[in-house]
Amino acid sequence: MADPVIHPSAVIEPGAAIAEDCQIGPFCVVGPQVRLARGVVLKSHVVVTGETSVGEETVIFPFACIGEIPQDLKFKGERAALEIGARNRIREYVTMNPGTEGGGGLTRVGDDGLFMAGSHVAHDCQIGNRVILVNNVAIAGHCVLEDDVIVGGLSGVHQFVRIGRGAMIGAVTMVTADVIPFGLVQGPRGHLDGLNLVGLKRRGASRAEITALREMLGDLGKGSFRDTARARIEAATGMEREVLDFILGPSDRSFLTPGRMTECR
């Protein structure tokens, strides 16, 4: 293990905890409540402030602002935190805010994510592992993005929306309702455009699993999402059961419903 390497122009406020092997480049600012785990790299001109922890080997690129107060007029300076996991890549001009009292006080980002230039993670969000936010994606407050979600460039996600595991949001899409696991959503006002077939195949989903998911989506489009889910859940297994559990989970928002279905090849 090696001592951290800190550029002379960086400002490290008293109280900050900097672990071994960290590298802090020129003109960075690290606040007094910040904890940087082993191997964190701040390239240059990075601000990390607030009650913020950054996990091992995460790299933050120039002009990112991490842990600054939420963009929420209800925030009154209450204690709030931001937890960022390991091995994330946080690119230029990314902003991530801590939680608020009304949302539980914690924003959490998982491991192995890629947050591309200009993307935003708002207060009280819960971001899973291996999530990718492409350039200039805006995730509003209180959202949940489960593992392996990809959000295409210039897209927005409405506050309190949940996006299930393995779903993909196409570029320039506004997501205003929950997205089921493995769903594909695209368009100026997103609708459920079938399944994320590329992602399912990459995960080794069988043809039978994909067929079952497609049949389930067809049934869900014929009536109430939740009523149909309740009727199907006892006989469901695997990925189909995961989707139905998601639909019946706690949410105040509606669900995106199927548009045209993508053929399974």
C-alpha positions in Angstrom: 0.0 0.0 0.0 1.2 3.5 -0.8 0.4 6.9 0.8 -2.1 9.0 -1.2 -0.6 11.3 -3.8 -2.1 14.8 -3.5 -1.3 17.6 -5.8 -0.1 20.8 -4.0 -3.0 22.8 -5.5 -5.7 20.5 -4.2 -7.7 21.6 -1.1 -8.2 18.9 1.4 -10.3 20.2 4.3 -9.5 19.0 7.9 -11.5 15.9 8.8 -11.5 14.3 5.3 -10.4 10.7 5.3 -8.1 9.7 2.4 -7.2 6.0 2.2 -4.0 4.4 0.7 -3.3 4.6 -3.0 -5.6 7.5 -3.7 -4.6 10.1 -6.2 -6.0 13.7 -6.0 -5.1 15.9 -8.9 -4.8 19.6 -9.4 -7.4 22.0 -8.1 -9.6 19.4 -6.5 -11.6 20.2 -3.4 -12.4 17.5 -0.8 -14.8 18.5 2.0 -14.4 17.7 5.7 -16.9 14.8 5.9 -15.7 13.0 2.7 -14.3 9.5 2.9 -12.3 8.2 -0.1 -11.6 4.5 -0.1 -8.4 2.8 -1.3 -7.4 3.6 -4.9 -9.9 6.4 -5.6 -8.7 8.8 -8.3 -9.8 12.4 -8.6 -8.4 13.6 -11.9 -8.5 17.4 -11.6 -10.9 20.2 -10.8 -13.2 17.7 -9.0 -15.4 18.8 -6.0 -16.4 16.1 -3.5 -18.2 17.5 -0.6 -20.9 16.8 2.0 -21.3 13.5 3.9 -20.0 11.5 0.9 -18.2 8.2 0.7 -16.5 7.0 -2.5 -15.7 3.3 -2.9 -12.5 1.6 -3.8 -10.9 2.3 -7.2 -13.6 4.7 -8.3 -12.3 7.3 -10.8 -13.9 10.8 -11.0 -13.0 12.9 -14.0 -12.6 16.7 -14.3 -15.3 19.2 -13.3 -17.6 16.6 -11.7 -19.4 17.9 -8.6 -20.2 15.1 -6.1 -22.1 15.4 -2.8 -23.3 19.1 -3.1 -26.7 19.9 -1.6 -29.8 18.6 -3.4 -31.6 20.7 -6.0 -34.8 20.5 -3.8 -36.3 23.7 -2.4 -37.6 21.6 0.6 -34.0 20.9 1.7 -33.2 22.9 4.8 -29.7 21.7 5.6 -30.7 18.5 7.4 -28.1 15.7 7.6 -28.0 13.8 4.4 -25.5 11.4 2.8 -24.3 10.1 -0.5 -22.7 6.6 -0.8 -20.9 5.6 -4.0 -19.7 2.1 -4.5 -16.5 0.6 -5.9 -15.0 0.8 -9.4 -17.3 3.4 -10.8 -16.3 5.7 -13.7 -17.8 9.1 -13.1 -17.0 11.3 -16.1 -16.8 15.0 -16.7 -19.5 17.4 -15.4 -21.4 14.6 -13.6 -23.4 15.7 -10.6 -24.6 13.5 -7.8 -26.6 14.8 -4.8 -27.2 13.4 -1.3 -30.6 12.6 0.1 -33.2 14.6 1.9 -35.2 14.2 5.1 -38.3 13.5 3.1 -36.6 10.7 1.1 -34.8 8.8 3.8 -31.6 11.0 3.8 -29.5 8.8 1.6 -28.6 8.6 -2.1 -26.8 5.3 -2.9 -24.9 4.4 -6.0 -23.7 0.7 -6.5 -20.6 -0.8 -7.9 -19.1 -0.9 -11.4 -21.2 1.9 -12.9 -20.4 4.2 -15.8 -21.8 7.7 -15.5 -21.0 9.6 -18.7 -20.4 13.3 -19.2 -23.1 15.6 -17.9 -25.3 13.0 -16.3 -27.1 13.7 -13.1 -28.2 11.6 -10.1 -30.6 13.5 -7.9 -31.4 13.3 -4.2 -32.6 10.0 -2.6 -32.0 7.9 -5.7 -31.0 4.2 -5.3 -28.8 3.2 -8.2 -27.8 -0.5 -8.6 -24.7 -2.2 -9.8 -23.3 -2.0 -13.4 -25.7 0.9 -14.3 -24.8 3.0 -17.3 -26.0 6.6 -17.7 -25.1 7.9 -21.1 -24.2 11.6 -21.7 -26.6 14.2 -20.3 -29.0 11.7 -18.7 -31.1 13.3 -15.9 -32.4 11.0 -13.1 -34.8 12.9 -10.9 -35.2 12.5 -7.1 -36.4 9.3 -5.4 -35.8 7.1 -8.4 -34.7 3.4 -8.2 -32.6 2.0 -11.0 -31.9 -1.7 -10.4 -28.8 -3.6 -11.6 -27.7 -3.6 -15.2 -29.9 -0.7 -16.3 -28.8 1.4 -19.3 -30.2 4.8 -19.9 -29.5 6.3 -23.4 -28.2 9.8 -24.0 -30.3 12.9 -23.4 -33.0 11.0 -21.6 -34.9 12.0 -18.5 -36.5 9.9 -15.7 -39.3 11.4 -13.7 -39.1 11.5 -9.9 -40.2 8.3 -8.0 -39.9 6.1 -11.1 -38.5 2.6 -10.7 -36.6 0.9 -13.6 -36.3 -2.8 -13.2 -33.1 -4.9 -13.6 -31.7 -5.2 -17.1 -34.0 -2.6 -18.7 -32.8 -0.3 -21.4 -34.0 3.2 -22.1 -33.4 4.5 -25.6 -31.8 7.8 -26.3 -33.9 11.0 -26.1 -36.7 9.4 -24.0 -38.7 10.8 -21.2 -39.7 8.1 -18.8 -42.7 9.0 -16.7 -43.8 5.6 -15.3 -42.2 2.4 -13.9 -40.3 0.2 -16.3 -40.5 -3.6 -15.8 -37.2 -5.6 -15.6 -35.7 -6.4 -19.0 -38.0 -3.9 -20.8 -37.0 -1.7 -23.7 -38.4 1.8 -23.6 -37.9 4.5 -26.3 -39.6 7.6 -27.6 -40.2 11.2 -26.5 -42.8 9.9 -24.0 -41.7 6.3 -23.5 -43.9 3.3 -24.0 -42.9 -0.3 -23.4 -41.5 -1.4 -26.8 -41.1 -5.1 -26.1 -38.1 -6.6 -24.4 -34.5 -5.7 -24.1 -33.6 -8.8 -26.3 -29.9 -7.9 -26.6 -29.5 -7.7 -22.9 -31.4 -10.9 -22.2 -29.3 -12.8 -24.7 -26.1 -11.4 -23.3 -27.2 -12.7 -19.9 -27.8 -16.2 -21.3 -31.5 -16.2 -21.2 -33.0 -19.2 -22.9 -35.4 -19.1 -25.8 -38.0 -20.5 -23.5 -37.5 -17.7 -21.0 -37.7 -15.1 -23.6 -40.9 -16.6 -25.1 -42.5 -16.7 -21.6 -41.6 -13.1 -21.1 -43.1 -12.1 -24.5 -46.3 -14.1 -23.8 -46.6 -12.4 -20.4 -46.3 -9.0 -22.0 -49.0 -9.8 -24.4 -51.3 -10.8 -21.6 -50.4 -7.7 -19.6 -51.4 -5.5 -22.5 -55.0 -6.8 -22.5 -56.1 -5.6 -19.1 -55.0 -4.2 -15.7 -51.2 -4.8 -15.3 -51.6 -5.6 -11.6 -54.7 -7.7 -11.8 -53.2 -9.8 -14.6 -49.9 -10.1 -12.6 -51.8 -11.4 -9.5 -53.5 -14.0 -11.7 -50.2 -15.2 -13.2 -47.8 -15.1 -10.4 -48.4 -18.4 -8.7 -47.5 -20.4 -11.8 -44.6 -18.1 -12.8 -40.9 -18.9 -12.4 -37.5 -17.4 -13.1 -37.4 -14.1 -15.0 -41.2 -14.1 -15.5 -41.7 -14.3 -11.7 -39.2 -11.5 -11.2 -41.1 -9.2 -13.6 -44.4 -10.0 -11.9 -43.0 -9.5 -8.4 -41.7 -6.1 -9.6 -45.2 -5.1 -10.9 -46.8 -6.0 -7.6 -44.1 -4.2 -5.6 -44.7 -0.9 -3.8 -45.1 2.1 -6.2 -47.2 5.1 -6.5 -46.7 5.3 -10.2 -48.4 3.6 -13.1 -46.6 1.2 -15.5 -45.5 1.7 -19.0 -47.7 -0.6 -21.1 -46.7 -2.6 -24.3 -46.6 -0.8 -27.6 -45.6 -2.7 -30.7 -43.9 -6.0 -29.8 -40.4 -6.9 -30.9 -40.1 -10.2 -32.7 -37.9 -12.8 -30.9 -35.2 -14.1 -33.3 
